Amino acid sequence: MSGYPAATAPKRQPPQNARSTLLSDEENQALGKLVGNRVSILAAAVVQVYKTEAPNHNTWHRLHCGVATFSKDNFRRSHYIQVYDIVNGERLFEQELYSNIVYHNSLPFFHQFQGENAVIGLSFADESEADAFYDTYRERQLAKQRKKEGKYQFKGTCMGVISDIIYHI
């Protein structure tokens, strides 16, 4: 024992959750409690959720009205779109954003993507929240692309260093 205090890494604060501009502070806090402390809300928006029916997918049917989150679940190690009823404190809808999901902003206030059994539509109450939601999706896609390219770049660099070491031995 050296008598010096043990070095401790500073605790990293979790990132602050994104907020819906249409909700009050109390409603945004309620949303944060619903998603839990292992989930980071990257975008939040007031929406209505629609889906289409197979086989033609030509008519939209309203499923839910609530607050949508574009979130990163650190426990499940994935990103999700989830819709919550903050009044009743329940999750109404969840879609994992699998690696090849295609998310369209068909209209400034309406986005759609392929769900498990239907095409899902999100009708946003506010276009700026819709923009923020889409921007968050695009940022995630670009980050995944950069990460993938970085792996290949690092792999090539590493192999070059190894071959240089072998050559000089």
N, CA and C of each residue as an Amber inpcrd file, in Angstrom:
protein
   507
   0.8500000  -1.1700000   0.0000000   0.0000000   0.0000000   0.0000000
   0.8910000   1.2260000   0.0000000   0.7190000   2.0960000  -0.9480000
   1.6190000   3.2230000  -1.1240000   1.1850000   4.4680000  -0.3750000
   0.0180000   4.5170000   0.1320000  -0.4620000   5.7120000   0.8080000
  -1.1240000   6.7090000  -0.1190000  -1.0420000   6.4570000  -1.4050000
  -1.6980000   7.3260000  -2.3740000  -3.1210000   6.8450000  -2.6090000
  -4.0360000   7.7630000  -2.8710000  -5.4030000   7.3090000  -3.1590000
  -5.4250000   6.4950000  -4.4470000  -6.2570000   5.5110000  -4.4320000
  -6.3980000   4.6630000  -5.6230000  -6.9330000   5.4970000  -6.7710000
  -6.3560000   5.2910000  -7.9350000  -6.8050000   6.0200000  -9.1280000
  -8.1370000   5.4500000  -9.5770000  -9.0680000   6.3170000  -9.7540000
 -10.3720000   5.8750000 -10.2400000 -10.7280000   6.6790000 -11.4780000
 -11.2700000   6.0000000 -12.4180000 -11.7170000   6.6720000 -13.6350000
 -12.9700000   7.4710000 -13.3100000 -13.0540000   8.6730000 -13.8470000
 -14.2680000   9.4520000 -13.5860000 -15.4810000   8.7390000 -14.1760000
 -16.5790000   8.7820000 -13.4370000 -17.8050000   8.1550000 -13.9300000
 -18.3160000   8.9430000 -15.1200000 -18.6360000   8.2090000 -16.1610000
 -19.1540000   8.8440000 -17.3580000 -20.6530000   9.0160000 -17.2100000
 -21.1000000  10.2320000 -17.3540000 -22.5280000  10.5150000 -17.2580000
 -23.2220000  10.0040000 -18.5130000 -24.3870000   9.3960000 -18.3680000
 -25.1210000   8.9790000 -19.5610000 -25.5300000  10.2110000 -20.3530000
 -25.5830000  10.0980000 -21.6790000 -25.9800000  11.2570000 -22.4680000
 -27.4090000  11.6720000 -22.1300000 -27.6510000  12.9470000 -22.2320000
 -28.9910000  13.4470000 -21.9440000 -29.9410000  12.9850000 -23.0440000
 -31.1230000  12.5470000 -22.6390000 -32.1100000  12.0880000 -23.6060000
 -32.6270000  13.2470000 -24.4410000 -32.8680000  12.9540000 -25.7260000
 -33.5290000  13.9390000 -26.5880000 -34.9500000  14.1440000 -26.0650000
 -35.4970000  15.2980000 -26.3510000 -36.8210000  15.6600000 -25.8390000
 -37.7450000  16.0120000 -26.9950000 -39.0200000  15.7650000 -26.7990000
 -40.0260000  16.2230000 -27.7460000 -40.3520000  17.6750000 -27.4100000
 -40.3500000  18.5160000 -28.4210000 -40.6620000  19.9390000 -28.2080000
 -42.1370000  20.1540000 -27.9170000 -42.9620000  19.1550000 -28.2240000
 -44.4060000  19.2940000 -28.0050000 -44.8390000  18.8440000 -26.6080000
 -43.9190000  18.2330000 -25.8670000 -44.2510000  17.7480000 -24.5310000
 -43.7290000  18.7090000 -23.4660000 -44.3800000  18.6910000 -22.3280000
 -43.9230000  19.4830000 -21.1880000 -42.6950000  18.8120000 -20.5760000
 -42.0200000  19.5150000 -19.6710000 -40.8810000  18.9260000 -18.9680000
 -41.2870000  17.6640000 -18.2290000 -42.4430000  17.6970000 -17.5800000
 -42.9120000  16.5350000 -16.8280000 -43.1800000  15.3540000 -17.7550000
 -43.7620000  15.6240000 -18.9220000 -44.0450000  14.5440000 -19.8750000
 -42.7440000  13.9630000 -20.4340000 -41.7600000  14.8130000 -20.7290000
 -40.4650000  14.3110000 -21.1930000 -39.7770000  13.4870000 -20.1160000
 -39.8960000  13.9010000 -18.8650000 -39.3190000  13.1230000 -17.7660000
 -40.0310000  11.7760000 -17.6150000 -41.3420000  11.7710000 -17.7700000
 -42.1080000  10.5170000 -17.7020000 -41.6620000   9.5690000 -18.8170000
 -41.4140000  10.1150000 -19.9960000 -40.9330000   9.3020000 -21.1140000
 -39.5780000   8.6910000 -20.7750000 -38.6920000   9.4940000 -20.1980000
 -37.3790000   8.9840000 -19.8060000 -37.4770000   7.8530000 -18.8080000
 -38.4060000   7.9530000 -17.8680000 -38.5950000   6.8760000 -16.8860000
 -39.1550000   5.6210000 -17.5460000 -40.0280000   5.8050000 -18.5350000
 -40.6020000   4.6410000 -19.2270000 -39.5500000   3.8550000 -20.0000000
 -38.6490000   4.5420000 -20.6730000 -37.6510000   3.8250000 -21.4690000
 -36.5900000   3.1780000 -20.5950000 -36.3460000   3.7140000 -19.4180000
 -35.3780000   3.1230000 -18.5040000 -34.0100000   3.7570000 -18.6150000
 -33.1580000   3.4310000 -17.6450000 -31.8580000   4.0860000 -17.5850000
 -30.7950000   3.4310000 -18.4630000 -31.0780000   2.3120000 -19.0840000
 -30.1170000   1.6710000 -19.9870000 -30.4080000   1.9920000 -21.4490000
 -31.3440000   2.9060000 -21.6620000 -31.7370000   3.2870000 -23.0100000
 -31.4890000   4.7750000 -23.1840000 -30.8790000   5.1330000 -24.3090000
 -30.6490000   6.5380000 -24.6330000 -31.6280000   6.9560000 -25.7260000
 -32.4150000   7.9830000 -25.4490000 -33.3480000   8.5080000 -26.4490000
 -32.5790000   9.4670000 -27.3430000 -32.4510000   9.1140000 -28.6140000
 -31.7180000   9.9390000 -29.5680000 -32.6330000  10.9420000 -30.2640000
 -33.9240000  10.6160000 -30.3660000 -34.9330000  11.5240000 -30.9290000
 -36.2780000  11.1340000 -30.3400000 -37.1370000  12.1270000 -30.1410000
 -38.4760000  11.8840000 -29.5980000 -39.4690000  12.7610000 -30.3360000
 -40.6650000  12.2220000 -30.5700000 -41.6590000  12.9690000 -31.3430000
 -43.0610000  12.4350000 -31.0590000 -44.0320000  13.3240000 -31.1370000
 -45.4340000  12.9390000 -31.0100000 -45.8890000  12.4260000 -32.3810000
 -46.4500000  11.2090000 -32.3910000 -46.8130000  10.5650000 -33.6580000
 -48.1300000   9.8030000 -33.5570000 -48.6360000   9.4720000 -34.7360000
 -49.6550000   8.4410000 -34.8880000 -48.9990000   7.3240000 -35.6910000
 -49.2320000   6.0790000 -35.2890000 -48.6360000   4.9180000 -35.9540000
 -49.6990000   4.2870000 -36.8390000 -49.3150000   4.0130000 -38.0770000
 -50.1910000   3.3640000 -39.0490000 -49.5240000   2.1010000 -39.5710000
 -50.3310000   1.2000000 -40.1040000 -49.7850000   0.0290000 -40.7880000
 -50.6760000  -0.3060000 -41.9740000 -50.1160000  -1.0860000 -42.8790000
 -50.8750000  -1.5690000 -44.0280000 -51.2070000  -3.0360000 -43.8160000
 -52.1960000  -3.5010000 -44.5480000 -52.6110000  -4.9130000 -44.4610000
 -52.1400000  -5.6640000 -45.7050000 -51.6500000  -6.8720000 -45.5040000
 -51.2860000  -7.7420000 -46.6220000 -52.5670000  -8.2230000 -47.2950000
 -52.6180000  -8.5930000 -48.5160000 -51.4880000  -8.7370000 -49.4220000
 -51.2090000  -7.4670000 -50.2390000 -52.1580000  -6.5520000 -50.3310000
 -51.9910000  -5.4190000 -51.2400000 -51.2530000  -4.2250000 -50.6390000
 -51.3300000  -4.0510000 -49.3460000 -50.6750000  -2.9280000 -48.6570000
 -51.0830000  -1.5800000 -49.2660000 -52.3660000  -1.4390000 -49.5700000
 -52.8170000  -0.2110000 -50.2280000 -53.6510000   0.7130000 -49.3410000
 -53.8750000   0.3370000 -48.0950000 -54.6700000   1.1620000 -47.1800000
 -53.9620000   1.2570000 -45.8360000 -53.8610000   2.4790000 -45.3140000
 -53.2590000   2.6910000 -43.9930000 -54.3280000   2.5670000 -42.9150000
 -54.0000000   1.8660000 -41.8390000 -54.8880000   1.7130000 -40.6850000
 -54.1630000   2.2490000 -39.4540000 -54.8260000   3.1450000 -38.7320000
 -54.2040000   3.7240000 -37.5530000 -54.1590000   2.6990000 -36.4130000
 -52.9770000   2.5600000 -35.8210000 -52.7850000   1.6260000 -34.7100000
 -52.7410000   2.3330000 -33.3620000 -51.9060000   3.3700000 -33.2670000
 -51.6350000   4.0010000 -31.9800000 -51.3950000   5.4940000 -32.1520000
 -51.5180000   6.1860000 -31.0550000 -51.1370000   7.5860000 -30.9580000
 -50.2920000   7.6910000 -29.6990000 -49.1220000   8.3130000 -29.7950000
 -48.2550000   8.4110000 -28.6250000 -46.9790000   9.1610000 -28.9260000
 -45.9530000   8.8700000 -28.1490000 -44.6510000   9.5070000 -28.3030000
 -43.6680000   8.4620000 -28.8100000 -43.0900000   8.7280000 -29.9800000
 -42.1200000   7.8150000 -30.5730000 -40.7230000   8.1890000 -30.1080000
 -39.9160000   7.1740000 -29.8730000 -38.5080000   7.3940000 -29.5790000
 -37.6640000   6.6320000 -30.5850000 -36.5990000   7.2590000 -30.9970000
 -35.5420000   6.5860000 -31.7440000 -34.4570000   6.4180000 -30.6980000
 -34.2180000   5.1830000 -30.2740000 -33.3720000   5.0030000 -29.1050000
 -32.3230000   3.9240000 -29.2980000 -31.2930000   4.0530000 -28.4770000
 -30.2240000   3.0600000 -28.4250000 -30.3730000   2.3230000 -27.1110000
 -30.6040000   1.0160000 -27.2090000 -30.7460000   0.1840000 -26.0250000
 -29.3870000  -0.4550000 -25.7400000 -28.7290000   0.0190000 -24.7090000
 -27.3870000  -0.4620000 -24.3910000 -27.3930000  -1.8970000 -23.8730000
 -28.4590000  -2.3210000 -23.2280000 -28.5490000  -3.6840000 -22.7120000
 -28.7230000  -4.6820000 -23.8640000 -29.6230000  -4.3670000 -24.7940000
 -29.8800000  -5.2710000 -25.9280000 -28.9360000  -5.0070000 -27.1000000
 -28.1290000  -3.9520000 -26.9940000 -27.1110000  -3.6060000 -27.9920000
 -27.6920000  -3.4240000 -29.3880000 -28.7540000  -2.6170000 -29.4600000
 -29.3820000  -2.3430000 -30.7440000 -30.1400000  -1.0220000 -30.6670000
 -30.5950000  -0.5650000 -31.8220000 -31.4130000   0.6430000 -31.9100000
 -32.8610000   0.2390000 -32.1770000 -33.7890000   1.0590000 -31.6620000
 -35.2130000   0.7510000 -31.7790000 -36.0200000   2.0140000 -32.0360000
 -37.1360000   1.8330000 -32.7130000 -38.2010000   2.8270000 -32.7130000
 -39.2740000   2.2610000 -31.8060000 -39.6210000   3.0320000 -30.8000000
 -40.6370000   2.6030000 -29.8450000 -41.6570000   3.7220000 -29.7030000
 -42.8960000   3.3560000 -29.4640000 -43.9560000   4.3400000 -29.2440000
 -44.5640000   4.0660000 -27.8800000 -44.6880000   5.1320000 -27.0940000
 -45.1660000   5.0280000 -25.7190000 -46.4380000   5.8410000 -25.5060000
 -47.2870000   5.3240000 -24.6420000 -48.4230000   6.0640000 -24.0940000
 -47.9510000   6.5530000 -22.7370000 -47.5910000   7.8390000 -22.6350000
 -47.0240000   8.3230000 -21.3770000 -48.0900000   8.5440000 -20.3150000
 -49.3570000   8.6570000 -20.7250000 -50.4370000   8.8240000 -19.7450000
 -50.6470000   7.5240000 -18.9730000 -50.7260000   6.4010000 -19.7080000
 -50.9440000   5.1000000 -19.0750000 -49.6490000   4.3760000 -18.7370000
 -48.5170000   4.9480000 -19.1340000 -47.2250000   4.3670000 -18.7940000
 -46.9430000   3.0350000 -19.4430000 -47.2250000   2.9230000 -20.7510000
 -46.9720000   1.6450000 -21.4190000 -46.3870000   1.8400000 -22.8060000
 -45.6320000   0.8170000 -23.2270000 -45.0990000   0.8170000 -24.5890000
 -46.1530000   0.2250000 -25.5070000 -46.4460000   0.9410000 -26.5950000
 -47.4770000   0.5120000 -27.5360000 -46.9090000  -0.2200000 -28.7520000
 -45.6780000   0.1170000 -29.1160000 -45.1010000  -0.4000000 -30.3600000
 -43.5860000  -0.4160000 -30.2300000 -42.9690000  -1.4320000 -30.8650000
 -41.5120000  -1.4840000 -30.9070000 -41.0640000  -2.1410000 -32.2030000
 -40.0600000  -1.5410000 -32.8220000 -39.4470000  -2.1150000 -34.0150000
 -37.9360000  -1.9850000 -33.8820000 -37.2540000  -3.1200000 -33.8810000
 -35.7910000  -3.0690000 -33.8920000 -35.3320000  -2.5810000 -35.2570000
 -34.3220000  -1.7450000 -35.2600000 -33.7740000  -1.2300000 -36.5150000
 -32.6330000  -2.1510000 -36.9360000 -33.0130000  -3.2450000 -37.5850000
 -32.0330000  -4.2200000 -38.0280000 -31.1200000  -3.5860000 -39.0740000
 -30.0220000  -4.2430000 -39.3790000 -28.9440000  -3.6130000 -40.1460000
 -29.3440000  -3.1370000 -41.5400000 -30.2190000  -3.8180000 -42.2220000
 -30.5590000  -3.4070000 -43.5850000 -31.9550000  -2.7950000 -43.6980000
 -32.4770000  -2.2570000 -42.6100000 -33.7970000  -1.6290000 -42.6660000
 -33.7390000  -0.3910000 -43.5570000 -34.7940000  -0.1800000 -44.3160000
 -34.8980000   1.0020000 -45.1640000 -35.9980000   1.8830000 -44.5780000
 -35.6160000   3.0870000 -44.2320000 -36.5030000   4.0470000 -43.5700000
 -36.6580000   5.2340000 -44.5080000 -37.8950000   5.4920000 -44.9280000
 -38.1620000   6.5720000 -45.8940000 -38.8780000   7.7330000 -45.2220000
 -38.4840000   8.9380000 -45.5740000 -39.2790000  10.1020000 -45.1920000
 -40.0980000  10.4860000 -46.4250000 -41.2210000   9.7910000 -46.6050000
 -42.0610000   9.9160000 -47.7950000 -42.6050000  11.3240000 -47.9750000
 -42.9810000  11.9420000 -46.8740000 -43.4810000  13.3170000 -46.8390000
 -42.7880000  14.0140000 -45.6760000 -42.8010000  15.3250000 -45.6400000
 -42.1340000  16.0000000 -44.5200000 -42.6520000  15.5660000 -43.1440000
 -43.8860000  15.0980000 -43.0660000 -44.4750000  14.7210000 -41.7840000
 -44.7780000  13.2250000 -41.6860000 -44.4250000  12.4360000 -42.7200000
 -44.7810000  11.0150000 -42.7450000 -43.5790000  10.1720000 -43.1560000
 -43.2020000   9.2330000 -42.2860000 -42.1010000   8.3110000 -42.5590000
 -42.6410000   6.8840000 -42.5650000 -41.9610000   6.0100000 -43.3020000
 -42.4030000   4.6220000 -43.3500000 -41.2160000   3.6740000 -43.4460000
 -41.4550000   2.4250000 -43.0050000 -40.4390000   1.3840000 -43.0520000
 -41.1480000   0.0390000 -43.0060000 -40.4340000  -1.0020000 -43.3950000
 -40.9860000  -2.3520000 -43.3770000 -40.8810000  -2.9170000 -41.9690000
 -42.0230000  -3.2270000 -41.3660000 -42.0440000  -3.8780000 -40.0560000
 -42.0120000  -5.3780000 -40.2260000 -42.3130000  -6.1050000 -39.1660000
 -42.2570000  -7.5620000 -39.2220000 -43.3010000  -8.1410000 -40.1670000
 -44.5420000  -7.6460000 -40.0860000 -45.6110000  -8.2120000 -40.9070000
 -46.3480000  -7.1880000 -41.7440000 -45.8870000  -5.9460000 -41.7080000
 -46.6070000  -4.8910000 -42.4160000 -45.6790000  -3.7080000 -42.6510000
 -46.0940000  -2.8410000 -43.5530000 -45.4030000  -1.5650000 -43.7030000
 -45.9250000  -0.6690000 -42.5860000 -45.0090000  -0.0240000 -41.8670000
 -45.3600000   0.8370000 -40.7370000 -45.1670000   2.2850000 -41.1580000
 -46.1210000   3.1270000 -40.8040000 -46.0250000   4.5600000 -41.0780000
 -46.0860000   5.3530000 -39.7860000 -45.2930000   6.4080000 -39.7240000
 -45.3190000   7.3350000 -38.5930000 -45.7430000   8.6890000 -39.1100000
 -46.8670000   9.1800000 -38.6180000 -47.3500000  10.5080000 -38.9710000
 -47.0050000  11.4420000 -37.8110000 -46.1080000  12.3920000 -38.0750000
 -45.5860000  13.2730000 -37.0330000 -46.4780000  14.4910000 -36.8600000
 -46.6770000  14.8920000 -35.6130000 -47.4690000  16.0850000 -35.3030000
 -46.7030000  17.3560000 -35.6430000 -45.3770000  17.2620000 -35.7100000
 -44.5480000  18.4390000 -35.9520000 -43.4490000  18.0850000 -36.9570000
 -43.3180000  18.8680000 -38.0220000 -42.3400000  18.5640000 -39.0640000
 -40.9010000  18.6860000 -38.5790000 -40.6300000  19.5650000 -37.6400000
 -39.2540000  19.6830000 -37.1340000 -38.8720000  18.4230000 -36.3500000
 -39.8400000  17.8450000 -35.6300000 -39.5600000  16.5810000 -34.9490000
 -39.3720000  15.4570000 -35.9660000 -40.1260000  15.4860000 -37.0540000
 -39.9580000  14.4940000 -38.1200000 -38.5620000  14.6180000 -38.7280000
 -38.1230000  15.8500000 -38.9600000 -36.7790000  16.0820000 -39.5020000
 -35.7120000  15.5370000 -38.5560000 -35.8590000  15.8160000 -37.2660000
 -34.8850000  15.3420000 -36.2720000 -34.8490000  13.8130000 -36.2400000
 -36.0120000  13.1870000 -36.3560000 -36.0930000  11.7240000 -36.3660000
 -35.3330000  11.1670000 -37.5680000 -35.5890000  11.7410000 -38.7450000
 -34.9280000  11.2610000 -39.9630000 -33.4230000  11.5350000 -39.9030000
 -33.0370000  12.6950000 -39.3980000 -31.6090000  13.0130000 -39.2700000
 -30.9150000  12.0130000 -38.3520000 -31.5790000  11.6050000 -37.2950000
 -31.0150000  10.6190000 -36.3700000 -30.8290000   9.2830000 -37.0790000
 -31.8010000   8.8790000 -37.8840000 -31.6760000   7.6490000 -38.6630000
 -30.4720000   7.7430000 -39.6030000 -30.3580000   8.8620000 -40.3300000
 -29.2560000   9.0340000 -41.2890000 -27.9010000   9.0230000 -40.5720000
 -27.8140000   9.6800000 -39.4280000 -26.5660000   9.6910000 -38.6600000
 -26.1720000   8.2820000 -38.2450000 -27.1630000   7.4930000 -37.8270000
 -26.8930000   6.1100000 -37.4340000 -26.3800000   5.3110000 -38.6270000
 -27.0160000   5.4730000 -39.7920000 -26.5890000   4.7490000 -40.9880000
 -25.1660000   5.1520000 -41.3820000 -24.8600000   6.4450000 -41.3320000
 -23.5180000   6.9090000 -41.6900000 -22.4740000   6.4000000 -40.6990000
 -22.8060000   6.3810000 -39.4080000 -21.8790000   5.8790000 -38.3910000
 -21.5960000   4.3970000 -38.6250000 -22.6230000   3.6270000 -38.9720000
 -22.4280000   2.2080000 -39.2570000 -21.5340000   2.0250000 -40.4780000
 -21.7440000   2.8650000 -41.4950000 -20.9450000   2.7760000 -42.7080000
 -19.4800000   3.1230000 -42.4110000 -19.2410000   4.1870000 -41.6420000
 -17.8740000   4.5700000 -41.2830000 -17.1980000   3.4750000 -40.4600000
 -17.9460000   2.8820000 -39.5440000 -17.3980000   1.8090000 -38.7090000
 -16.9970000   0.6180000 -39.5690000 -17.8580000   0.2810000 -40.5160000
 -17.5760000  -0.8470000 -41.4030000 -16.3450000  -0.5560000 -42.2550000
 -16.2650000   0.6620000 -42.8090000 -15.1090000   1.0360000 -43.6190000
 -13.8480000   1.0730000 -42.7730000 -13.9540000   1.5220000 -41.5260000
 -12.8070000   1.5800000 -40.6240000 -12.2550000   0.2070000 -40.3170000
 -13.1350000  -0.7750000 -40.1760000 -12.6760000  -2.1430000 -39.9240000
 -11.8320000  -2.6330000 -41.0840000 -12.2800000  -2.3850000 -42.3020000
 -11.5300000  -2.8360000 -43.4640000 -10.2240000  -2.0660000 -43.5910000
 -10.2450000  -0.7720000 -43.3110000  -9.0530000   0.0450000 -43.3990000
  -8.0340000  -0.4070000 -42.3510000  -8.4910000  -0.6400000 -41.1280000
  -7.6050000  -1.0910000 -40.0600000  -7.0240000  -2.4560000 -40.3940000
  -7.8520000  -3.3310000 -40.9240000  -7.4010000  -4.6750000 -41.2640000
  -6.2730000  -4.6090000 -42.2850000  -6.4320000  -3.7660000 -43.2960000
  -5.3880000  -3.6160000 -44.3060000  -4.1280000  -3.0160000 -43.7200000
  -4.2570000  -2.0360000 -42.8620000  -3.1110000  -1.3950000 -42.2290000
  -2.3800000  -2.3850000 -41.3440000  -3.1140000  -3.1370000 -40.5810000
  -2.5240000  -4.1190000 -39.6780000  -1.7430000  -5.1620000 -40.4770000
  -2.2970000  -5.6290000 -41.5630000  -1.6190000  -6.6400000 -42.3750000
  -0.3410000  -6.0620000 -42.9670000  -0.3600000  -4.7870000 -43.3530000
   0.8390000  -4.1450000 -43.8830000   1.9370000  -4.0860000 -42.8360000
   1.6100000  -3.7610000 -41.6030000   2.5870000  -3.7000000 -40.5130000
   3.1550000  -5.0790000 -40.2500000   2.3020000  -6.0980000 -40.2260000
   2.7630000  -7.4680000 -39.9880000   3.7180000  -7.9040000 -41.0930000
   3.3790000  -7.6010000 -42.3400000   4.2670000  -8.0130000 -43.4290000
   5.5890000  -7.2660000 -43.3590000   5.6050000  -5.9970000 -42.9110000
   6.8540000  -5.2540000 -42.7400000   7.7020000  -5.8870000 -41.6450000
   7.0740000  -6.2930000 -40.5460000   7.8090000  -6.9180000 -39.4520000
   8.4360000  -8.2340000 -39.9150000   7.6790000  -9.0280000 -40.6140000
   8.1800000 -10.3180000 -41.1070000   9.3380000 -10.0930000 -42.0740000
   9.2170000  -9.0810000 -42.9240000  10.2430000  -8.7990000 -43.9170000
  11.5610000  -8.4220000 -43.2370000  11.4830000  -7.6770000 -42.1190000
  12.6880000  -7.2030000 -41.4540000  13.2960000  -8.2300000 -40.5080000
  12.6480000  -9.3310000 -40.2920000  13.1930000 -10.3620000 -39.3780000
  14.1780000 -11.2080000 -40.0660000
